[in-house]
Amino acid sequence: MQKLKVKQTAQKAYDQGLKLVKEADFAHDITFEEGEIVELVDEKGHFLHQAYLARQNKGIGWIVDEAFAHVRPDTFFTKIFTKAKEKRQVLFADQLTTAFRIYNGEGDGMGGFTIDYYDNYALIQWYSLGIYTYQEAIVHALLTTYPDCQGIVGKNRFKASDLPKSEVLWGQIPETVSVMENGVAYHCHLDDGWMTGIFLDQRDVRQYIQWELAPGRDLLNLFSYAGAFSVAAAMGGALSTTSVDLAKRTDELVEEQFAANGIPMDNHKIFIMDVFDFYDYAIKKGLTYDVIVIDPPSFARNKKQTFKASRDYDKLVAKALMILNEGGQLICSTNAANLSSHAFEKLIQKGAQKAGQSLELVQEFHLPVDFPVPPANPESDYLKVKSYHVLS
């Protein structure tokens, strides 16, 4: 087993609970095989931690439990999956919710991959070739922990020319898997590209919209994708919803979610267009809304422009406030890991100032309980959602 020296600054970060290993942590240039287990030592050669090394967008490895190198991989993974399952018994007992995260990488014991549960189907997201090399052991452990599992899909979210984006790893996966969340039905497509039809980390926000904001209101859902916020609002009693996204499949996906809940589309509109173009259209037509949800990708590019959340979010806010009714509610969301909550707040308030409006923060959301994040790992706590009441 390789012994690799790390800098004193890295040692301090690990001691504080940081699980991510970065290339800059090492005292010298290193070489390694994807998935290789190594010993991290201090500048005097004293043992600090074990880690597995694998290149991904965040870094080049993760701190792991020392037991990982001394037991069979499937035994190790079965142990951490069982522990993660025990933490989620409240969710398994909830008859109104059948989709959630059952393993959240470093928050549940080992970074580099996550596992989501869709009513007895599992979806694994691999973030490096290194963790992908343990696929057989992970699938075996998952089936041991969840014997009723009917199928497993893998999403390869790392660069690999010889691997598909999505692949069935075990069992059979139907074209559509129907799940429930807070009593709302969602149709999910597990083996169709990277996205399934619902982002599980937004469960608490959808519940907030459904139970508190939607009744008797008109809601605008920007960057709507499959319209999960829209259908949650409709099920909560919204008078109308409007879903806006540039993706060509948006109308098909949104209509599917409404049909899954038996909701006619009469009061629910879909626009396939750029959000900034929709702002101009809405202003021109005099369209206004009581609730506006802004949930853009952290980075996006189309023929007209490039959008970066950490740079451009204020522009979205300023335009949204031009079509938000007096006393309305604005929900701002981002999954940009490099954008702190404080910096996000500043961008939102900057947009409000541009529009000559004042915003009062009334509710804030981060990752739900099934997405645990270890201390000292700020990049893992990526989700930031802020709900504002417009004062003037």
C-alpha atoms as a printed R data frame, in Angstrom:
    type eleno elety resid chain resno       x      y       z
1   ATOM     1    CA   MET     A     1   0.000  0.000   0.000
2   ATOM     2    CA   GLN     A     2   1.373  3.398  -0.999
3   ATOM     3    CA   LYS     A     3   2.239  5.849   1.762
4   ATOM     4    CA   LEU     A     4   1.679  9.413   0.550
5   ATOM     5    CA   LYS     A     5   2.792 12.486   2.462
6   ATOM     6    CA   VAL     A     6   0.293 15.307   2.858
7   ATOM     7    CA   LYS     A     7   0.878 18.917   3.816
8   ATOM     8    CA   GLN     A     8   0.253 20.163   7.337
9   ATOM     9    CA   THR     A     9  -2.680 22.293   6.143
10  ATOM    10    CA   ALA     A    10  -4.335 19.182   4.698
11  ATOM    11    CA   GLN     A    11  -3.698 17.265   7.917
12  ATOM    12    CA   LYS     A    12  -5.482 19.969   9.919
13  ATOM    13    CA   ALA     A    13  -8.438 19.894   7.530
14  ATOM    14    CA   TYR     A    14  -8.730 16.104   7.848
15  ATOM    15    CA   ASP     A    15  -8.544 16.385  11.648
16  ATOM    16    CA   GLN     A    16 -11.482 18.813  11.525
17  ATOM    17    CA   GLY     A    17 -13.556 16.269   9.598
18  ATOM    18    CA   LEU     A    18 -12.888 17.016   5.919
19  ATOM    19    CA   LYS     A    19 -13.365 13.830   3.877
20  ATOM    20    CA   LEU     A    20 -12.378 15.097   0.438
21  ATOM    21    CA   VAL     A    21  -8.779 14.598  -0.701
22  ATOM    22    CA   LYS     A    22  -7.433 17.133  -3.201
23  ATOM    23    CA   GLU     A    23  -4.358 17.034  -5.389
24  ATOM    24    CA   ALA     A    24  -2.980 20.136  -3.669
25  ATOM    25    CA   ASP     A    25  -3.004 18.258  -0.344
26  ATOM    26    CA   PHE     A    26   0.083 16.246  -1.243
27  ATOM    27    CA   ALA     A    27   3.643 17.312  -0.529
28  ATOM    28    CA   HIS     A    28   4.832 15.910  -3.879
29  ATOM    29    CA   ASP     A    29   3.390 14.878  -7.237
30  ATOM    30    CA   ILE     A    30   1.719 11.474  -7.007
31  ATOM    31    CA   THR     A    31   0.716  8.650  -9.334
32  ATOM    32    CA   PHE     A    32  -2.015  6.132  -8.582
33  ATOM    33    CA   GLU     A    33  -4.437  3.619 -10.041
34  ATOM    34    CA   GLU     A    34  -8.130  4.524 -10.055
35  ATOM    35    CA   GLY     A    35  -9.694  3.118  -6.890
36  ATOM    36    CA   GLU     A    36  -6.345  2.469  -5.204
37  ATOM    37    CA   ILE     A    37  -6.289  2.392  -1.390
38  ATOM    38    CA   VAL     A    38  -3.412  4.416   0.101
39  ATOM    39    CA   GLU     A    39  -2.141  5.546   3.474
40  ATOM    40    CA   LEU     A    40  -1.941  9.277   4.092
41  ATOM    41    CA   VAL     A    41   0.983 10.165   6.341
42  ATOM    42    CA   ASP     A    42   2.269 13.403   7.828
43  ATOM    43    CA   GLU     A    43   5.554 15.036   6.881
44  ATOM    44    CA   LYS     A    44   7.360 12.786   9.385
45  ATOM    45    CA   GLY     A    45   5.808  9.646   7.931
46  ATOM    46    CA   HIS     A    46   3.313  9.045  10.747
47  ATOM    47    CA   PHE     A    47   0.016  7.410   9.743
48  ATOM    48    CA   LEU     A    48  -3.010  9.733   9.520
49  ATOM    49    CA   HIS     A    49  -5.787  8.142   7.470
50  ATOM    50    CA   GLN     A    50  -6.575  5.683   4.735
51  ATOM    51    CA   ALA     A    51  -8.074  6.980   1.505
52  ATOM    52    CA   TYR     A    52  -9.137  5.662  -1.849
53  ATOM    53    CA   LEU     A    53  -7.967  7.712  -4.817
54  ATOM    54    CA   ALA     A    54 -10.117  8.497  -7.838
55  ATOM    55    CA   ARG     A    55 -10.300 11.577 -10.006
56  ATOM    56    CA   GLN     A    56 -13.602 13.437 -10.017
57  ATOM    57    CA   ASN     A    57 -14.667 17.052 -10.380
58  ATOM    58    CA   LYS     A    58 -14.322 17.760  -6.642
59  ATOM    59    CA   GLY     A    59 -10.898 16.243  -6.016
60  ATOM    60    CA   ILE     A    60  -8.914 13.040  -6.321
61  ATOM    61    CA   GLY     A    61 -10.122 10.883  -3.455
62  ATOM    62    CA   TRP     A    62 -11.907 10.371  -0.160
63  ATOM    63    CA   ILE     A    63 -10.919  9.475   3.378
64  ATOM    64    CA   VAL     A    64 -12.238  5.981   4.206
65  ATOM    65    CA   ASP     A    65 -12.641  3.873   7.316
66  ATOM    66    CA   GLU     A    66  -9.527  1.814   8.038
67  ATOM    67    CA   ALA     A    67 -11.656 -1.343   7.907
68  ATOM    68    CA   PHE     A    68 -12.112 -0.891   4.157
69  ATOM    69    CA   ALA     A    69  -8.661 -2.279   3.384
70  ATOM    70    CA   HIS     A    70  -9.019 -5.245   5.752
71  ATOM    71    CA   VAL     A    71 -12.402 -6.778   4.907
72  ATOM    72    CA   ARG     A    72 -14.097 -7.877   1.702
73  ATOM    73    CA   PRO     A    73 -15.507 -4.827  -0.116
74  ATOM    74    CA   ASP     A    74 -19.054 -6.240  -0.218
75  ATOM    75    CA   THR     A    75 -18.918 -6.812   3.556
76  ATOM    76    CA   PHE     A    76 -17.795 -3.227   4.134
77  ATOM    77    CA   PHE     A    77 -20.492 -1.765   1.875
78  ATOM    78    CA   THR     A    78 -23.209 -3.943   3.424
79  ATOM    79    CA   LYS     A    79 -22.289 -2.547   6.833
80  ATOM    80    CA   ILE     A    80 -22.471  1.115   5.793
81  ATOM    81    CA   PHE     A    81 -25.651  0.579   3.711
82  ATOM    82    CA   THR     A    82 -27.341 -1.091   6.688
83  ATOM    83    CA   LYS     A    83 -26.378  1.800   8.951
84  ATOM    84    CA   ALA     A    84 -27.694  4.307   6.395
85  ATOM    85    CA   LYS     A    85 -30.950  2.344   6.102
86  ATOM    86    CA   GLU     A    86 -31.472  2.437   9.865
87  ATOM    87    CA   LYS     A    87 -31.186  6.243   9.819
88  ATOM    88    CA   ARG     A    88 -34.034  6.456   7.289
89  ATOM    89    CA   GLN     A    89 -36.673  4.290   8.981
90  ATOM    90    CA   VAL     A    90 -39.019  7.285   9.305
91  ATOM    91    CA   LEU     A    91 -38.987  7.708   5.527
92  ATOM    92    CA   PHE     A    92 -39.514  3.993   4.881
93  ATOM    93    CA   ALA     A    93 -42.505  4.085   7.242
94  ATOM    94    CA   ASP     A    94 -44.077  7.069   5.437
95  ATOM    95    CA   GLN     A    95 -46.788  5.633   3.169
96  ATOM    96    CA   LEU     A    96 -47.132  8.962   1.334
97  ATOM    97    CA   THR     A    97 -43.466  9.089   0.256
98  ATOM    98    CA   THR     A    98 -41.753  6.284  -1.695
99  ATOM    99    CA   ALA     A    99 -38.727  8.045  -3.204
100 ATOM   100    CA   PHE     A   100 -35.717  9.387  -1.313
101 ATOM   101    CA   ARG     A   101 -31.947  9.027  -0.947
102 ATOM   102    CA   ILE     A   102 -30.791  5.895   0.865
103 ATOM   103    CA   TYR     A   103 -27.042  6.559   0.699
104 ATOM   104    CA   ASN     A   104 -25.429 10.003   0.446
105 ATOM   105    CA   GLY     A   105 -21.746  9.422  -0.199
106 ATOM   106    CA   GLU     A   106 -19.386 10.893   2.391
107 ATOM   107    CA   GLY     A   107 -22.338 11.778   4.621
108 ATOM   108    CA   ASP     A   108 -23.052  8.062   5.046
109 ATOM   109    CA   GLY     A   109 -19.516  6.733   5.262
110 ATOM   110    CA   MET     A   110 -17.708  6.857   1.920
111 ATOM   111    CA   GLY     A   111 -17.691  9.496  -0.799
112 ATOM   112    CA   GLY     A   112 -17.806  9.189  -4.565
113 ATOM   113    CA   PHE     A   113 -21.258  7.712  -5.129
114 ATOM   114    CA   THR     A   114 -24.886  8.077  -4.035
115 ATOM   115    CA   ILE     A   115 -27.913  5.775  -4.110
116 ATOM   116    CA   ASP     A   116 -31.536  6.843  -4.515
117 ATOM   117    CA   TYR     A   117 -34.609  4.727  -3.799
118 ATOM   118    CA   TYR     A   118 -37.606  4.804  -6.137
119 ATOM   119    CA   ASP     A   119 -40.196  2.436  -4.646
120 ATOM   120    CA   ASN     A   120 -38.043 -0.737  -4.691
121 ATOM   121    CA   TYR     A   121 -35.846  0.397  -7.575
122 ATOM   122    CA   ALA     A   122 -32.394  1.826  -6.923
123 ATOM   123    CA   LEU     A   123 -30.366  4.409  -8.818
124 ATOM   124    CA   ILE     A   124 -26.618  4.630  -8.213
125 ATOM   125    CA   GLN     A   125 -24.683  7.702  -9.343
126 ATOM   126    CA   TRP     A   126 -20.966  7.100  -9.841
127 ATOM   127    CA   TYR     A   127 -18.746 10.180  -9.715
128 ATOM   128    CA   SER     A   128 -15.413  8.572 -10.608
129 ATOM   129    CA   LEU     A   129 -13.946  5.580 -12.393
130 ATOM   130    CA   GLY     A   130 -12.250  4.690  -9.116
131 ATOM   131    CA   ILE     A   131 -15.494  4.000  -7.257
132 ATOM   132    CA   TYR     A   132 -16.980  2.422 -10.382
133 ATOM   133    CA   THR     A   133 -14.337 -0.315 -10.079
134 ATOM   134    CA   TYR     A   134 -16.146 -1.433  -6.906
135 ATOM   135    CA   GLN     A   135 -19.456 -1.756  -8.768
136 ATOM   136    CA   GLU     A   136 -19.858 -5.511  -8.289
137 ATOM   137    CA   ALA     A   137 -19.298 -5.307  -4.525
138 ATOM   138    CA   ILE     A   138 -21.627 -2.308  -4.168
139 ATOM   139    CA   VAL     A   139 -24.448 -3.945  -6.141
140 ATOM   140    CA   HIS     A   140 -24.066 -7.157  -4.109
141 ATOM   141    CA   ALA     A   141 -24.162 -5.202  -0.841
142 ATOM   142    CA   LEU     A   142 -27.176 -3.199  -1.983
143 ATOM   143    CA   LEU     A   143 -29.131 -6.373  -2.789
144 ATOM   144    CA   THR     A   144 -28.139 -7.865   0.567
145 ATOM   145    CA   THR     A   145 -29.412 -4.764   2.379
146 ATOM   146    CA   TYR     A   146 -32.537 -4.414   0.210
147 ATOM   147    CA   PRO     A   147 -33.626 -7.956  -0.781
148 ATOM   148    CA   ASP     A   148 -36.929 -6.649  -2.214
149 ATOM   149    CA   CYS     A   149 -35.112 -4.458  -4.749
150 ATOM   150    CA   GLN     A   150 -36.444 -5.120  -8.257
151 ATOM   151    CA   GLY     A   151 -33.819 -3.341 -10.336
152 ATOM   152    CA   ILE     A   152 -30.693 -1.190 -10.168
153 ATOM   153    CA   VAL     A   153 -29.636  1.554 -12.596
154 ATOM   154    CA   GLY     A   154 -26.209  3.178 -12.699
155 ATOM   155    CA   LYS     A   155 -25.511  6.740 -13.870
156 ATOM   156    CA   ASN     A   156 -21.922  7.368 -14.911
157 ATOM   157    CA   ARG     A   157 -21.276 11.005 -14.064
158 ATOM   158    CA   PHE     A   158 -17.580 10.903 -14.895
159 ATOM   159    CA   LYS     A   159 -15.775 11.056 -18.224
160 ATOM   160    CA   ALA     A   160 -15.431  7.600 -19.759
161 ATOM   161    CA   SER     A   161 -15.552  7.206 -23.523
162 ATOM   162    CA   ASP     A   162 -16.434  3.504 -23.371
163 ATOM   163    CA   LEU     A   163 -19.306  3.745 -20.869
164 ATOM   164    CA   PRO     A   164 -22.914  4.904 -21.411
165 ATOM   165    CA   LYS     A   165 -24.449  7.685 -19.331
166 ATOM   166    CA   SER     A   166 -26.973  5.224 -17.961
167 ATOM   167    CA   GLU     A   167 -26.969  1.428 -17.669
168 ATOM   168    CA   VAL     A   168 -29.029 -1.280 -15.981
169 ATOM   169    CA   LEU     A   169 -26.795 -3.022 -13.436
170 ATOM   170    CA   TRP     A   170 -29.244 -5.616 -12.140
171 ATOM   171    CA   GLY     A   171 -32.833 -6.746 -12.693
172 ATOM   172    CA   GLN     A   172 -35.281 -5.047 -15.007
173 ATOM   173    CA   ILE     A   173 -36.240 -1.382 -15.100
174 ATOM   174    CA   PRO     A   174 -39.661 -0.391 -16.482
175 ATOM   175    CA   GLU     A   175 -39.829  2.631 -18.760
176 ATOM   176    CA   THR     A   176 -41.794  4.493 -16.079
177 ATOM   177    CA   VAL     A   177 -41.533  4.058 -12.316
178 ATOM   178    CA   SER     A   178 -44.362  5.715 -10.393
179 ATOM   179    CA   VAL     A   179 -43.483  7.059  -6.940
180 ATOM   180    CA   MET     A   180 -45.168  9.161  -4.281
181 ATOM   181    CA   GLU     A   181 -43.915 12.192  -2.385
182 ATOM   182    CA   ASN     A   182 -46.117 13.780   0.268
183 ATOM   183    CA   GLY     A   183 -49.098 12.192  -1.447
184 ATOM   184    CA   VAL     A   184 -48.228 13.544  -4.906
185 ATOM   185    CA   ALA     A   185 -47.542 11.044  -7.711
186 ATOM   186    CA   TYR     A   186 -44.478 11.452  -9.923
187 ATOM   187    CA   HIS     A   187 -43.563  9.440 -12.995
188 ATOM   188    CA   CYS     A   188 -39.823  8.798 -13.095
189 ATOM   189    CA   HIS     A   189 -37.647  7.527 -15.932
190 ATOM   190    CA   LEU     A   190 -34.661  5.892 -14.293
191 ATOM   191    CA   ASP     A   191 -32.840  4.653 -17.387
192 ATOM   192    CA   ASP     A   192 -33.145  7.761 -19.557
193 ATOM   193    CA   GLY     A   193 -30.115 10.053 -19.411
194 ATOM   194    CA   TRP     A   194 -28.948 11.606 -16.155
195 ATOM   195    CA   MET     A   195 -32.238 13.044 -14.876
196 ATOM   196    CA   THR     A   196 -35.234 11.023 -13.722
197 ATOM   197    CA   GLY     A   197 -38.102 13.525 -13.575
198 ATOM   198    CA   ILE     A   198 -37.752 14.644  -9.961
199 ATOM   199    CA   PHE     A   199 -34.883 16.073  -7.921
200 ATOM   200    CA   LEU     A   200 -35.157 14.302  -4.572
201 ATOM   201    CA   ASP     A   201 -33.187 16.957  -2.684
202 ATOM   202    CA   GLN     A   202 -36.062 19.447  -3.160
203 ATOM   203    CA   ARG     A   203 -38.649 17.365  -1.280
204 ATOM   204    CA   ASP     A   204 -39.005 19.808   1.637
205 ATOM   205    CA   VAL     A   205 -39.394 22.752  -0.746
206 ATOM   206    CA   ARG     A   206 -42.119 21.004  -2.735
207 ATOM   207    CA   GLN     A   207 -43.959 20.249   0.508
208 ATOM   208    CA   TYR     A   208 -43.670 23.907   1.547
209 ATOM   209    CA   ILE     A   209 -45.113 25.033  -1.785
210 ATOM   210    CA   GLN     A   210 -47.871 22.422  -1.717
211 ATOM   211    CA   TRP     A   211 -48.999 22.959   1.864
212 ATOM   212    CA   GLU     A   212 -48.284 26.633   2.532
213 ATOM   213    CA   LEU     A   213 -47.906 28.743  -0.616
214 ATOM   214    CA   ALA     A   214 -50.065 27.185  -3.326
215 ATOM   215    CA   PRO     A   215 -53.690 27.415  -2.128
216 ATOM   216    CA   GLY     A   216 -55.589 30.004  -4.165
217 ATOM   217    CA   ARG     A   217 -52.491 31.391  -5.906
218 ATOM   218    CA   ASP     A   218 -51.000 31.627  -9.384
219 ATOM   219    CA   LEU     A   219 -47.516 30.101  -9.523
220 ATOM   220    CA   LEU     A   220 -44.713 30.585 -12.051
221 ATOM   221    CA   ASN     A   221 -42.103 27.808 -12.172
222 ATOM   222    CA   LEU     A   222 -38.912 28.896 -13.954
223 ATOM   223    CA   PHE     A   223 -36.381 26.329 -15.208
224 ATOM   224    CA   SER     A   224 -39.180 23.859 -14.539
225 ATOM   225    CA   TYR     A   225 -37.739 20.729 -16.196
226 ATOM   226    CA   ALA     A   226 -40.473 18.088 -15.597
227 ATOM   227    CA   GLY     A   227 -42.624 20.461 -13.561
228 ATOM   228    CA   ALA     A   228 -42.346 18.898 -10.092
229 ATOM   229    CA   PHE     A   229 -42.865 22.255  -8.343
230 ATOM   230    CA   SER     A   230 -45.837 22.939 -10.617
231 ATOM   231    CA   VAL     A   231 -47.643 19.671  -9.937
232 ATOM   232    CA   ALA     A   232 -46.973 20.005  -6.186
233 ATOM   233    CA   ALA     A   233 -48.560 23.467  -6.327
234 ATOM   234    CA   ALA     A   234 -51.533 22.182  -8.312
235 ATOM   235    CA   MET     A   235 -52.083 19.382  -5.792
236 ATOM   236    CA   GLY     A   236 -51.910 22.001  -3.057
237 ATOM   237    CA   GLY     A   237 -54.749 24.027  -4.575
238 ATOM   238    CA   ALA     A   238 -53.019 26.566  -6.824
239 ATOM   239    CA   LEU     A   239 -55.400 28.428  -9.131
240 ATOM   240    CA   SER     A   240 -52.918 28.075 -11.982
241 ATOM   241    CA   THR     A   241 -49.330 27.142 -12.744
242 ATOM   242    CA   THR     A   242 -46.995 28.190 -15.532
243 ATOM   243    CA   SER     A   243 -43.910 26.070 -16.279
244 ATOM   244    CA   VAL     A   244 -41.042 27.548 -18.300
245 ATOM   245    CA   ASP     A   245 -37.991 25.687 -19.605
246 ATOM   246    CA   LEU     A   246 -35.906 25.669 -22.767
247 ATOM   247    CA   ALA     A   247 -35.749 21.855 -22.971
248 ATOM   248    CA   LYS     A   248 -37.813 20.515 -25.866
249 ATOM   249    CA   ARG     A   249 -39.238 17.637 -23.806
250 ATOM   250    CA   THR     A   250 -40.611 19.935 -21.101
251 ATOM   251    CA   ASP     A   251 -44.204 19.917 -22.342
252 ATOM   252    CA   GLU     A   252 -44.269 16.121 -22.597
253 ATOM   253    CA   LEU     A   253 -42.730 15.649 -19.142
254 ATOM   254    CA   VAL     A   254 -44.885 18.253 -17.368
255 ATOM   255    CA   GLU     A   255 -48.090 16.908 -18.904
256 ATOM   256    CA   GLU     A   256 -47.104 13.403 -17.804
257 ATOM   257    CA   GLN     A   257 -46.772 14.517 -14.168
258 ATOM   258    CA   PHE     A   258 -50.139 16.260 -14.196
259 ATOM   259    CA   ALA     A   259 -51.779 13.216 -15.801
260 ATOM   260    CA   ALA     A   260 -50.253 10.977 -13.108
261 ATOM   261    CA   ASN     A   261 -52.296 12.962 -10.571
262 ATOM   262    CA   GLY     A   262 -55.454 13.204 -12.655
263 ATOM   263    CA   ILE     A   263 -55.146 16.983 -13.054
264 ATOM   264    CA   PRO     A   264 -56.477 18.494 -16.312
265 ATOM   265    CA   MET     A   265 -54.182 21.026 -17.980
266 ATOM   266    CA   ASP     A   266 -56.870 23.723 -18.401
267 ATOM   267    CA   ASN     A   267 -55.296 26.117 -15.877
268 ATOM   268    CA   HIS     A   268 -51.713 24.946 -16.266
269 ATOM   269    CA   LYS     A   269 -49.542 26.371 -19.030
270 ATOM   270    CA   ILE     A   270 -46.166 25.351 -20.439
271 ATOM   271    CA   PHE     A   271 -43.716 27.571 -22.319
272 ATOM   272    CA   ILE     A   272 -40.731 26.094 -24.153
273 ATOM   273    CA   MET     A   273 -38.484 29.131 -24.202
274 ATOM   274    CA   ASP     A   274 -35.539 30.887 -22.586
275 ATOM   275    CA   VAL     A   275 -36.449 32.301 -19.168
276 ATOM   276    CA   PHE     A   276 -35.255 35.824 -20.014
277 ATOM   277    CA   ASP     A   277 -37.328 35.722 -23.204
278 ATOM   278    CA   PHE     A   278 -40.313 34.635 -21.131
279 ATOM   279    CA   TYR     A   279 -39.799 37.588 -18.787
280 ATOM   280    CA   ASP     A   280 -40.045 39.940 -21.777
281 ATOM   281    CA   TYR     A   281 -43.123 38.085 -23.052
282 ATOM   282    CA   ALA     A   282 -44.848 38.215 -19.649
283 ATOM   283    CA   ILE     A   283 -44.129 41.939 -19.245
284 ATOM   284    CA   LYS     A   284 -45.456 42.632 -22.733
285 ATOM   285    CA   LYS     A   285 -48.637 40.604 -22.101
286 ATOM   286    CA   GLY     A   286 -49.185 41.959 -18.586
287 ATOM   287    CA   LEU     A   287 -48.869 38.548 -16.938
288 ATOM   288    CA   THR     A   288 -48.299 38.531 -13.167
289 ATOM   289    CA   TYR     A   289 -47.988 35.847 -10.495
290 ATOM   290    CA   ASP     A   290 -48.415 35.386  -6.747
291 ATOM   291    CA   VAL     A   291 -45.544 32.906  -6.337
292 ATOM   292    CA   ILE     A   292 -42.428 32.653  -8.504
293 ATOM   293    CA   VAL     A   293 -39.934 29.799  -8.187
294 ATOM   294    CA   ILE     A   294 -36.448 30.323  -9.659
295 ATOM   295    CA   ASP     A   295 -34.374 27.128  -9.756
296 ATOM   296    CA   PRO     A   296 -31.731 27.407 -12.504
297 ATOM   297    CA   PRO     A   297 -28.800 25.083 -13.135
298 ATOM   298    CA   SER     A   298 -25.549 26.431 -11.706
299 ATOM   299    CA   PHE     A   299 -24.288 26.808 -15.280
300 ATOM   300    CA   ALA     A   300 -26.140 26.840 -18.596
301 ATOM   301    CA   ARG     A   301 -25.481 27.905 -22.162
302 ATOM   302    CA   ASN     A   302 -27.824 28.462 -25.094
303 ATOM   303    CA   LYS     A   303 -27.478 30.123 -28.493
304 ATOM   304    CA   LYS     A   304 -27.972 33.600 -27.032
305 ATOM   305    CA   GLN     A   305 -26.038 33.629 -23.769
306 ATOM   306    CA   THR     A   306 -24.189 31.830 -21.005
307 ATOM   307    CA   PHE     A   307 -25.689 31.763 -17.510
308 ATOM   308    CA   LYS     A   308 -23.620 31.311 -14.359
309 ATOM   309    CA   ALA     A   309 -25.487 31.329 -11.043
310 ATOM   310    CA   SER     A   310 -22.622 32.874  -9.082
311 ATOM   311    CA   ARG     A   311 -22.520 35.790 -11.536
312 ATOM   312    CA   ASP     A   312 -26.000 36.246 -12.999
313 ATOM   313    CA   TYR     A   313 -28.583 35.280 -10.381
314 ATOM   314    CA   ASP     A   314 -29.373 38.916  -9.559
315 ATOM   315    CA   LYS     A   315 -30.598 39.419 -13.142
316 ATOM   316    CA   LEU     A   316 -33.130 36.618 -12.708
317 ATOM   317    CA   VAL     A   317 -34.387 38.165  -9.468
318 ATOM   318    CA   ALA     A   318 -34.690 41.693 -10.858
319 ATOM   319    CA   LYS     A   319 -36.774 40.517 -13.818
320 ATOM   320    CA   ALA     A   320 -38.930 38.204 -11.691
321 ATOM   321    CA   LEU     A   321 -39.908 41.048  -9.378
322 ATOM   322    CA   MET     A   322 -41.303 42.941 -12.365
323 ATOM   323    CA   ILE     A   323 -44.015 40.290 -12.788
324 ATOM   324    CA   LEU     A   324 -44.574 39.316  -9.138
325 ATOM   325    CA   ASN     A   325 -47.767 40.626  -7.572
326 ATOM   326    CA   GLU     A   326 -47.631 42.953  -4.575
327 ATOM   327    CA   GLY     A   327 -47.267 40.882  -1.425
328 ATOM   328    CA   GLY     A   328 -46.126 37.915  -3.494
329 ATOM   329    CA   GLN     A   329 -43.662 35.180  -2.625
330 ATOM   330    CA   LEU     A   330 -40.301 34.656  -4.358
331 ATOM   331    CA   ILE     A   331 -38.450 31.350  -3.982
332 ATOM   332    CA   CYS     A   332 -34.789 31.402  -5.019
333 ATOM   333    CA   SER     A   333 -32.891 28.131  -5.291
334 ATOM   334    CA   THR     A   334 -29.377 27.131  -6.341
335 ATOM   335    CA   ASN     A   335 -27.327 23.936  -6.288
336 ATOM   336    CA   ALA     A   336 -24.056 25.775  -6.968
337 ATOM   337    CA   ALA     A   337 -21.579 24.295  -4.475
338 ATOM   338    CA   ASN     A   338 -19.159 27.189  -5.017
339 ATOM   339    CA   LEU     A   339 -21.768 29.789  -4.011
340 ATOM   340    CA   SER     A   340 -22.036 30.308  -0.252
341 ATOM   341    CA   SER     A   341 -25.360 31.072   1.408
342 ATOM   342    CA   HIS     A   342 -24.118 34.581   2.245
343 ATOM   343    CA   ALA     A   343 -22.980 35.274  -1.334
344 ATOM   344    CA   PHE     A   344 -26.286 33.913  -2.642
345 ATOM   345    CA   GLU     A   345 -28.202 36.258  -0.337
346 ATOM   346    CA   LYS     A   346 -26.173 39.216  -1.598
347 ATOM   347    CA   LEU     A   347 -26.981 38.358  -5.227
348 ATOM   348    CA   ILE     A   348 -30.690 38.101  -4.456
349 ATOM   349    CA   GLN     A   349 -30.747 41.419  -2.611
350 ATOM   350    CA   LYS     A   350 -28.767 43.017  -5.444
351 ATOM   351    CA   GLY     A   351 -31.508 41.928  -7.841
352 ATOM   352    CA   ALA     A   352 -34.177 43.340  -5.542
353 ATOM   353    CA   GLN     A   353 -32.377 46.682  -5.419
354 ATOM   354    CA   LYS     A   354 -32.253 46.781  -9.221
355 ATOM   355    CA   ALA     A   355 -36.019 46.300  -9.265
356 ATOM   356    CA   GLY     A   356 -36.588 48.871  -6.514
357 ATOM   357    CA   GLN     A   357 -38.110 46.250  -4.213
358 ATOM   358    CA   SER     A   358 -37.522 45.109  -0.631
359 ATOM   359    CA   LEU     A   359 -37.466 41.430   0.288
360 ATOM   360    CA   GLU     A   360 -38.035 39.796   3.676
361 ATOM   361    CA   LEU     A   361 -36.566 36.308   4.148
362 ATOM   362    CA   VAL     A   362 -39.299 34.120   5.640
363 ATOM   363    CA   GLN     A   363 -38.058 30.563   5.111
364 ATOM   364    CA   GLU     A   364 -34.805 28.833   4.257
365 ATOM   365    CA   PHE     A   365 -34.049 25.266   3.177
366 ATOM   366    CA   HIS     A   366 -30.935 23.159   2.829
367 ATOM   367    CA   LEU     A   367 -30.521 19.465   2.068
368 ATOM   368    CA   PRO     A   368 -33.183 17.213   3.647
369 ATOM   369    CA   VAL     A   369 -32.435 14.619   6.332
370 ATOM   370    CA   ASP     A   370 -31.721 11.821   3.846
371 ATOM   371    CA   PHE     A   371 -28.871 13.894   2.375
372 ATOM   372    CA   PRO     A   372 -26.550 14.032   5.415
373 ATOM   373    CA   VAL     A   373 -23.352 16.058   5.116
374 ATOM   374    CA   PRO     A   374 -20.351 15.503   7.408
375 ATOM   375    CA   PRO     A   375 -18.977 18.527   9.271
376 ATOM   376    CA   ALA     A   376 -16.206 20.539   7.607
377 ATOM   377    CA   ASN     A   377 -17.404 19.529   4.122
378 ATOM   378    CA   PRO     A   378 -19.073 22.729   2.841
379 ATOM   379    CA   GLU     A   379 -18.922 21.707  -0.834
380 ATOM   380    CA   SER     A   380 -21.160 18.736  -0.045
381 ATOM   381    CA   ASP     A   381 -23.866 21.006   1.418
382 ATOM   382    CA   TYR     A   382 -24.669 22.456  -1.986
383 ATOM   383    CA   LEU     A   383 -28.421 23.187  -1.871
384 ATOM   384    CA   LYS     A   384 -29.565 26.661  -0.832
385 ATOM   385    CA   VAL     A   385 -33.228 27.678  -1.090
386 ATOM   386    CA   LYS     A   386 -34.580 30.988   0.228
387 ATOM   387    CA   SER     A   387 -38.212 32.078   0.284
388 ATOM   388    CA   TYR     A   388 -38.970 35.814   0.397
389 ATOM   389    CA   HIS     A   389 -42.017 37.953   0.967
390 ATOM   390    CA   VAL     A   390 -42.057 41.090  -1.174
391 ATOM   391    CA   LEU     A   391 -42.487 44.142   1.053
392 ATOM   392    CA   SER     A   392 -42.677 46.909  -1.554
